[in-house]
Each structure stands twice: as structure tokens, then as C-alpha cells.
Amino acid sequence: MELFPAVMIGGPPHSGKSVLAYNLTRALRARNVAHYVLRAFPDGEGDWANEADQALVRRIRIKSVVTPEWIRHISRDIARRHLPLIVDMGGSPTDWQEAVLDRCTHAILLTCDRASHARWSQMARRHNLQIIADLRSVREGEDVLEEHSPILRGQIAGLERGHIATGPVTIALVDLLANLFAYDSEELRKIHLSIAPADLVVELERLRRMLVIAEERFREQWSPEQLQAVLTYAPPHLPLAIYDRGPNWLYAALAVHAYPAPLHQFDVRLGWIAPPALELTDDTTGSPLQAHVTEYPTHVWVDLLPAGGYLDYAEIERVRLPRIPADKGVILSGKMPLWLWTATARAYRTAPWLGIYQPQLGHQAVVISTSKGRLRPGMLISCEIPSQQDTRLEL
């Protein structure tokens, strides 16, 4: 038995699994419960899909094809987890895709009718998962909490992207997971930090709280206007380790800030890793990271997507990035793990300015580094989303 539980959320398509996973992790983070949400299928629905404008989400949302390689990598990632996991499953796994469930320990069922309930109940039992919650998902109506134990049962309503679930069933489910994930978060932190490969560790959550106190204002999440303070806090060009959750632009900014010194970051699936040094080239043929480049008068937009929806850390030597004009700024966008965001930012660090796109910010990108001009790290610049992203919707 693995040290940490891995709780699968399973149910048919459109039952609200990804929305439930988002609401659960949001509430657990507010309680400082150490955990991680792993999207086991490449449906493109991370936290951003609930936090960004929904019209924009519908435009840029990507659905990739599930491949045997994807299932093999995800199954391995679950098996070697460094924290408790919430595993967001796809709605219609085939027999061979069910291999993911062999690496999980518990199940939350979120179904809409008798047929889907029967299928997912059988699936959970077939893979020896302990069912801890059995919920009916309805679009309209009220939450109904029917039973607390031995299995949490009830009806949960209105699981729609962009809405926060606060009903009694959600609260009871958060309580249940908080008890299941009841590891000493401070002890976990100490264990992880004790093996950090750098003397200087930027603990993002503690730093965020320090800044909030200094600003005398409440912030639940990081804001780009805090970036300058972060870069002042971390000395430049020294070996650095990054720990805790944080947005892609914050990780990318620290990666460039520390260059050329070594950088390490904690990955819940891989432990402490260093972002690879990536090559810029005119020919990216054969690279497992697909690049779509759009050139504008003042900058180049580089949109990146792993082929097949997943890029394994072991494949980094094959990654090639497109070379861009040296006199133009660069905006990076895409669906990538944080270690690839930091690696890509370092590769494009010599651009006159470098920006990171995050859907939550709408049609704006965060400037993370500059070498000249009026732009400064933390500034937001308006940007047009390249039209080719429209062709990559829900494949």
C-alpha cells in the first residue's frame, strides 16, 4: 500500500467531475490540507477553466486523444505520488484505460442515472477501490445530504464551470477528504524541504502570506502586481529551489531571475527536479512539444502543446523550441507542466521582453522579464489570442 491515498472522482461525461474536483481542492487549500489534483485524462480542464471567463474557456479549451502512452505515464505518476491525490477521471474510459484505477485507493462516484451508477460502481469494485462517497449529480435543484457513513450519500446540484459549490454535500465531502488526507502538512513540508537541492528555498505559500500582511489586504491567490516584490525578495543569479503551488508566470519569472544559476522545483509526481536546458532551432521536426508561432508587429506568440497531451520528463532531450526574431518580445502560452514552463522561459530569456499568458487574466499576458524599454515585470499587456487556437477546440 502506498503511503498516501489517491481518491478517484468517477462518473459519466458532463456529470461535473472536473468542477467538483476544483471546488474540493479550493476548499482543502483554504484549510491548509496538503494534496494535489491530478487530471488523469487530457481534457484541458484545470483550475483556469473555472476561474477564467467562460466564453474564453469555450474558445481555447482543448481535448486531446487518450493514448496508451498517456495512460502508462499517468498510472506511473499516481503510483509515485509525494502527496495525497484527487484523481479526476475521464467520463468514458475503455477497458485498457481503466488501468489508471489500479493505482488509486478510494473512489467518489458522481453519476446522473441508474445506468451510469451501475457502471461506475462495478468499475470501482473491480479495481478494489474503497467507495467513500456516492453522489447523484443534477443540474437544477438543491443539495440533499442523505447519509454520512459508512458511505457519504446524497444529491449535489449545479456543478457548472465558473460557480463555487458551497452546499451541505460539498462541505461534508471536504470534511471527509480532510480527515482522509490528515497528514501533518507541516511535517510533510519539513520532509520535502530537508532534501531540497538548494540552500535558498522560496516557499511560495508562506511568501504570499507575508506579502498579504505587508499589503494589509486579503488575497486568496497570487496577483501579477506582487511579482516585483517576489523578485526583490529572491536574490538574482543564485541557486534557487521553488516549493508550493503557484501560477505559471510566477514560476517562469523566478526561473529567469535565477539564471544562470541552477533552478530546482518540487513536483508532486517527480519530487525535486531541475528544468532542462532547451534548444532553440529553426527546425523543430520530431519534437514531442508542438509549437504554433504567430508573429505580430511588436512580439511573437508561441503556443506550446505536448504531442498526445502529455510530455514525460524523460523525453526532455528531444524537445526543440522554435527560434524567433531577436528584436521582438515573446508571449508564451500553452498546456504544460510547470517544469516545462520554467525551462521554456529560460530558453527565451534573451527576448527584449517575455510575457506569460494565463486564461484567468482574459486577453492579457504577464510580463516576467525585460531587457529594455518601458515594460517591467508584473505589468499586464493586452494581447490578441492567435486564431489558430480556435482550430484546437474539443477534438
C-alpha positions as CSV (number, residue, x, y, z in Angstrom):
1,M,0.0,0.0,0.0
2,E,1.3,3.4,-1.0
3,L,1.9,6.0,1.8
4,F,-0.7,8.5,0.5
5,P,-4.3,7.9,-0.7
6,A,-5.3,8.6,-4.3
7,V,-9.1,9.3,-4.5
8,M,-10.6,8.9,-7.9
9,I,-13.7,11.0,-8.9
10,G,-15.6,8.9,-11.4
11,G,-18.8,9.4,-13.4
12,P,-20.2,9.8,-16.9
13,P,-19.4,12.7,-19.2
14,H,-20.8,16.1,-18.1
15,S,-21.6,15.0,-14.6
16,G,-19.4,17.7,-13.2
17,K,-16.3,15.7,-12.1
18,S,-13.8,18.4,-13.0
19,V,-15.9,21.2,-11.4
20,L,-16.3,19.1,-8.2
21,A,-12.5,18.4,-8.2
22,Y,-11.9,22.2,-8.5
23,N,-14.3,23.0,-5.6
24,L,-12.8,20.3,-3.4
25,T,-9.2,21.4,-3.9
26,R,-10.1,25.0,-3.4
27,A,-11.8,24.3,-0.1
28,L,-9.0,21.9,1.0
29,R,-6.3,24.5,0.2
30,A,-8.2,27.0,2.4
31,R,-7.9,24.5,5.2
32,N,-4.2,24.0,4.5
33,V,-4.7,20.3,3.7
34,A,-1.7,19.1,1.7
35,H,-2.8,17.4,-1.5
36,Y,-2.7,17.7,-5.3
37,V,-5.3,17.3,-8.1
38,L,-4.2,15.1,-11.0
39,R,-6.2,15.3,-14.2
40,A,-6.0,11.7,-15.3
41,F,-7.4,12.4,-18.8
42,P,-6.2,15.2,-21.2
43,D,-9.5,17.2,-21.2
44,G,-7.8,20.6,-20.6
45,E,-9.9,21.5,-17.6
46,G,-7.5,22.7,-15.0
47,D,-8.3,25.4,-12.4
48,W,-8.2,28.0,-15.1
49,A,-11.4,26.6,-16.6
50,N,-13.3,27.6,-13.5
51,E,-11.6,30.9,-12.9
52,A,-11.5,32.4,-16.4
53,D,-14.2,34.0,-18.4
54,Q,-16.4,31.1,-19.7
55,A,-16.7,32.4,-23.2
56,L,-12.9,32.4,-23.4
57,V,-12.8,28.9,-21.8
58,R,-15.1,27.6,-24.6
59,R,-12.8,29.2,-27.2
60,I,-9.4,27.9,-26.0
61,R,-10.4,24.6,-24.3
62,I,-8.5,21.6,-25.8
63,K,-9.5,18.0,-25.7
64,S,-6.7,15.6,-26.7
65,V,-6.9,11.9,-27.6
66,V,-6.1,9.4,-24.8
67,T,-3.3,7.1,-25.9
68,P,-1.8,4.0,-24.3
69,E,1.4,6.1,-23.6
70,W,-0.7,8.7,-21.7
71,I,-2.3,6.0,-19.6
72,R,1.1,4.4,-18.8
73,H,2.6,7.8,-17.8
74,I,-0.4,8.9,-15.7
75,S,-0.6,5.5,-13.9
76,R,3.1,5.8,-13.1
77,D,2.7,9.3,-11.8
78,I,-0.1,8.3,-9.5
79,A,1.9,5.4,-8.2
80,R,4.9,7.5,-7.2
81,R,2.9,10.4,-5.7
82,H,4.5,12.6,-3.0
83,L,1.2,13.9,-1.6
84,P,-2.4,12.7,-1.3
85,L,-4.2,12.9,-4.7
86,I,-7.6,13.7,-6.1
87,V,-7.7,12.0,-9.4
88,D,-10.1,13.5,-12.0
89,M,-11.1,10.6,-14.3
90,G,-12.4,10.8,-17.8
91,G,-16.1,10.1,-18.3
92,S,-15.9,7.1,-20.7
93,P,-12.7,5.0,-20.0
94,T,-12.3,1.9,-22.1
95,D,-11.1,-1.4,-20.6
96,W,-7.4,-0.6,-21.2
97,Q,-7.8,3.0,-19.9
98,E,-9.1,1.6,-16.6
99,A,-5.5,0.7,-15.7
100,V,-5.3,4.2,-14.1
101,L,-7.7,2.9,-11.4
102,D,-5.3,0.2,-10.3
103,R,-3.1,2.9,-8.9
104,C,-5.9,4.6,-6.9
105,T,-7.1,3.7,-3.4
106,H,-10.5,5.3,-3.0
107,A,-13.4,6.5,-5.1
108,I,-16.0,9.3,-5.2
109,L,-18.9,8.4,-7.5
110,L,-20.7,11.2,-9.3
111,T,-23.4,9.8,-11.5
112,C,-26.6,11.0,-13.1
113,D,-28.8,7.9,-13.6
114,R,-29.0,4.2,-12.8
115,A,-27.1,3.0,-15.8
116,S,-24.1,5.2,-15.1
117,H,-24.2,4.5,-11.4
118,A,-24.2,0.7,-12.1
119,R,-21.3,1.0,-14.4
120,W,-19.1,3.2,-12.2
121,S,-19.9,1.2,-9.0
122,Q,-18.9,-2.0,-10.8
123,M,-15.7,-0.3,-12.1
124,A,-14.7,0.9,-8.6
125,R,-15.2,-2.6,-7.1
126,R,-13.5,-4.3,-10.0
127,H,-10.4,-2.3,-9.2
128,N,-10.7,-2.8,-5.4
129,L,-11.4,0.9,-4.7
130,Q,-13.0,1.9,-1.4
131,I,-16.1,3.9,-2.2
132,I,-16.2,6.8,0.2
133,A,-18.9,8.9,-1.5
134,D,-21.8,8.0,-3.8
135,L,-23.5,11.2,-5.2
136,R,-26.2,12.0,-7.7
137,S,-25.4,15.0,-9.9
138,V,-28.3,17.2,-11.1
139,R,-28.2,20.4,-13.0
140,E,-31.0,22.0,-11.1
141,G,-32.4,21.6,-7.6
142,E,-30.9,21.6,-4.1
143,D,-28.2,19.7,-2.3
144,V,-29.5,16.8,-0.3
145,L,-27.3,15.1,2.3
146,E,-28.8,11.6,2.9
147,E,-26.2,9.7,4.8
148,H,-22.8,10.4,6.3
149,S,-21.5,6.8,6.9
150,P,-20.3,4.3,6.1
151,I,-20.6,6.0,2.7
152,L,-21.4,9.6,2.1
153,R,-24.6,9.7,0.0
154,G,-26.7,12.4,-1.4
155,Q,-27.6,14.7,-4.2
156,I,-25.3,17.6,-5.4
157,A,-26.7,20.3,-7.7
158,G,-25.4,22.9,-10.1
159,L,-21.9,21.7,-10.8
160,E,-21.2,24.2,-13.5
161,R,-17.8,25.7,-14.5
162,G,-17.3,29.2,-13.0
163,H,-19.6,28.5,-10.0
164,I,-18.5,27.8,-6.4
165,A,-20.2,24.9,-4.7
166,T,-21.0,25.7,-1.1
167,G,-23.9,23.3,-0.2
168,P,-24.0,20.8,2.6
169,V,-22.9,17.9,0.4
170,T,-19.8,19.7,-0.7
171,I,-19.0,20.7,2.9
172,A,-19.4,17.1,4.1
173,L,-17.2,15.8,1.3
174,V,-14.5,18.3,2.1
175,D,-14.7,17.2,5.7
176,L,-14.4,13.6,4.6
177,L,-11.3,14.2,2.4
178,A,-9.7,16.5,5.1
179,N,-9.9,13.5,7.5
180,L,-8.6,11.1,4.9
181,F,-5.7,13.4,4.0
182,A,-5.0,14.1,7.7
183,Y,-1.2,14.1,7.4
184,D,0.7,16.7,9.2
185,S,1.2,19.3,6.5
186,E,4.0,20.9,8.4
187,E,5.8,17.6,8.7
188,L,5.4,16.9,5.0
189,R,6.8,20.3,4.3
190,K,9.8,19.7,6.5
191,I,10.5,16.4,4.9
192,H,10.3,17.9,1.4
193,L,12.4,20.9,2.3
194,S,15.0,18.8,4.1
195,I,16.0,17.2,0.8
196,A,15.8,20.4,-1.3
197,P,18.9,20.6,-3.6
198,A,19.5,24.4,-2.9
199,D,20.2,26.3,0.2
200,L,17.7,29.0,-0.8
201,V,14.1,27.8,-1.0
202,V,11.3,30.1,-1.9
203,E,8.2,28.8,-0.2
204,L,5.5,30.4,-2.3
205,E,2.6,30.0,0.1
206,R,4.5,31.5,3.1
207,L,5.8,34.3,0.9
208,R,2.3,35.0,-0.4
209,R,1.0,35.4,3.2
210,M,3.9,37.6,4.1
211,L,3.1,39.9,1.2
212,V,-0.6,39.9,2.0
213,I,0.2,41.1,5.6
214,A,2.6,43.8,4.3
215,E,-0.1,45.0,1.8
216,E,-2.8,44.9,4.5
217,R,-5.2,43.4,2.1
218,F,-6.7,39.9,1.6
219,R,-5.6,37.9,-1.4
220,E,-6.6,34.3,-1.9
221,Q,-4.4,34.0,-5.0
222,W,-1.3,35.5,-6.5
223,S,-1.6,38.8,-8.3
224,P,0.8,39.9,-11.0
225,E,1.3,43.2,-9.2
226,Q,3.1,41.2,-6.5
227,L,5.8,39.9,-8.9
228,Q,8.2,42.8,-8.4
229,A,8.1,42.2,-4.6
230,V,8.9,38.5,-5.2
231,L,11.8,39.3,-7.4
232,T,13.1,41.7,-4.8
233,Y,12.8,39.0,-2.1
234,A,14.7,36.4,-4.1
235,P,18.3,37.4,-4.8
236,P,19.1,37.1,-8.6
237,H,21.5,34.7,-10.2
238,L,21.8,32.4,-7.3
239,P,20.9,28.7,-7.0
240,L,17.2,28.6,-6.1
241,A,14.5,26.0,-5.2
242,I,10.8,26.7,-5.6
243,Y,8.2,25.0,-3.4
244,D,4.4,25.2,-3.2
245,R,1.6,26.0,-5.7
246,G,1.9,29.0,-7.9
247,P,0.8,30.3,-11.3
248,N,2.9,29.6,-14.4
249,W,4.0,33.2,-14.7
250,L,5.4,33.2,-11.2
251,Y,7.4,30.1,-11.7
252,A,8.7,31.3,-15.1
253,A,9.7,34.7,-13.6
254,L,11.7,33.1,-10.8
255,A,13.4,30.7,-13.3
256,V,14.6,33.6,-15.4
257,H,15.5,35.7,-12.3
258,A,17.8,32.9,-11.0
259,Y,19.6,32.3,-14.4
260,P,22.3,31.2,-15.0
261,A,22.4,29.6,-11.5
262,P,20.7,26.2,-11.2
263,L,17.0,26.1,-10.5
264,H,15.0,23.3,-8.8
265,Q,11.3,22.9,-8.2
266,F,9.2,20.4,-6.3
267,D,6.9,18.3,-8.5
268,V,4.3,16.2,-6.6
269,R,4.8,13.4,-9.1
270,L,8.6,13.6,-9.5
271,G,9.9,15.2,-6.3
272,W,12.7,17.8,-6.7
273,I,13.6,18.3,-10.4
274,A,15.6,20.7,-12.5
275,P,14.1,22.2,-15.6
276,P,16.0,21.1,-18.7
277,A,18.1,23.4,-20.9
278,L,16.1,23.6,-24.2
279,E,17.5,24.2,-27.6
280,L,16.2,27.0,-29.9
281,T,16.3,25.9,-33.6
282,D,14.8,26.7,-37.0
283,D,13.7,23.1,-37.4
284,T,11.5,21.6,-34.6
285,T,10.7,18.4,-36.6
286,G,10.3,15.4,-34.3
287,S,10.0,17.5,-31.2
288,P,7.4,16.0,-28.7
289,L,6.4,19.6,-27.9
290,Q,4.3,21.1,-30.7
291,A,4.8,24.8,-31.3
292,H,2.4,27.2,-33.0
293,V,4.0,30.6,-33.8
294,T,2.1,33.7,-34.6
295,E,4.1,36.9,-35.4
296,Y,2.8,40.4,-34.6
297,P,4.4,43.8,-35.2
298,T,5.9,44.0,-31.7
299,H,6.0,40.4,-30.5
300,V,5.8,36.7,-31.3
301,W,3.2,34.5,-29.7
302,V,4.5,30.9,-29.1
303,D,1.7,28.5,-28.2
304,L,3.0,25.1,-27.0
305,L,1.2,21.8,-26.6
306,P,2.8,18.3,-25.9
307,A,2.0,15.9,-28.6
308,G,-0.6,13.5,-27.4
309,G,-1.4,15.8,-24.5
310,Y,1.5,14.6,-22.3
311,L,5.2,15.1,-22.2
312,D,7.2,12.9,-19.9
313,Y,10.3,14.3,-18.1
314,A,12.3,11.5,-19.7
315,E,11.6,13.0,-23.1
316,I,13.2,16.4,-22.5
317,E,16.3,15.7,-24.6
318,R,14.0,15.5,-27.7
319,V,12.3,18.9,-27.1
320,R,13.1,21.6,-29.6
321,L,11.7,25.2,-29.5
322,P,11.3,27.5,-32.5
323,R,13.8,30.3,-32.9
324,I,12.1,33.7,-33.0
325,P,13.4,37.2,-34.2
326,A,15.8,38.6,-31.6
327,D,14.3,42.1,-31.7
328,K,10.7,41.1,-30.7
329,G,9.1,40.3,-27.4
330,V,7.7,36.9,-26.8
331,I,4.4,35.7,-25.2
332,L,4.3,32.1,-24.2
333,S,1.1,30.1,-23.9
334,G,0.1,26.5,-23.8
335,K,-0.8,23.5,-21.7
336,M,2.4,22.4,-20.0
337,P,3.7,21.1,-16.6
338,L,5.4,23.8,-14.5
339,W,8.9,22.3,-15.1
340,L,8.4,22.9,-18.8
341,W,7.2,26.5,-18.2
342,T,10.4,27.3,-16.3
343,A,12.5,25.6,-19.0
344,T,10.8,27.4,-21.8
345,A,11.1,30.8,-20.1
346,R,14.8,30.3,-19.6
347,A,15.2,29.4,-23.3
348,Y,13.5,32.7,-24.3
349,R,15.1,34.8,-21.6
350,T,17.1,37.0,-24.0
351,A,14.0,38.4,-25.7
352,P,13.6,42.2,-25.3
353,W,10.6,41.3,-23.1
354,L,9.0,38.0,-22.1
355,G,5.3,37.5,-21.2
356,I,3.3,34.5,-20.0
357,Y,-0.3,34.1,-20.9
358,Q,-2.8,32.8,-18.3
359,P,-6.5,32.4,-19.3
360,Q,-7.7,33.8,-15.9
361,L,-6.4,37.2,-17.0
362,G,-8.5,37.3,-20.1
363,H,-6.8,39.0,-23.1
364,Q,-3.7,40.0,-21.1
365,A,-0.3,38.5,-20.5
366,V,2.0,39.0,-17.5
367,V,5.4,40.5,-18.3
368,I,8.0,38.4,-16.4
369,S,11.3,39.8,-17.6
370,T,12.6,42.7,-19.7
371,S,16.0,43.8,-21.0
372,K,15.0,47.2,-22.3
373,G,12.0,49.6,-22.8
374,R,9.3,50.8,-20.5
375,L,7.9,47.4,-19.5
376,R,8.6,46.0,-16.1
377,P,8.0,42.5,-14.5
378,G,4.4,42.2,-13.2
379,M,2.9,44.6,-15.8
380,L,-0.1,43.4,-17.8
381,I,-0.1,43.9,-21.5
382,S,-3.2,43.5,-23.8
383,C,-2.8,40.7,-26.3
384,E,-4.8,39.2,-29.1
385,I,-5.2,35.4,-28.8
386,P,-4.0,33.8,-32.1
387,S,-6.8,32.5,-34.3
388,Q,-5.1,29.0,-34.6
389,Q,-6.2,28.2,-31.1
390,D,-9.8,28.2,-32.4
391,T,-8.9,25.1,-34.5
392,R,-7.8,23.1,-31.4
393,L,-11.2,23.0,-29.6
394,E,-12.6,19.9,-28.1
395,L,-11.1,17.4,-30.7
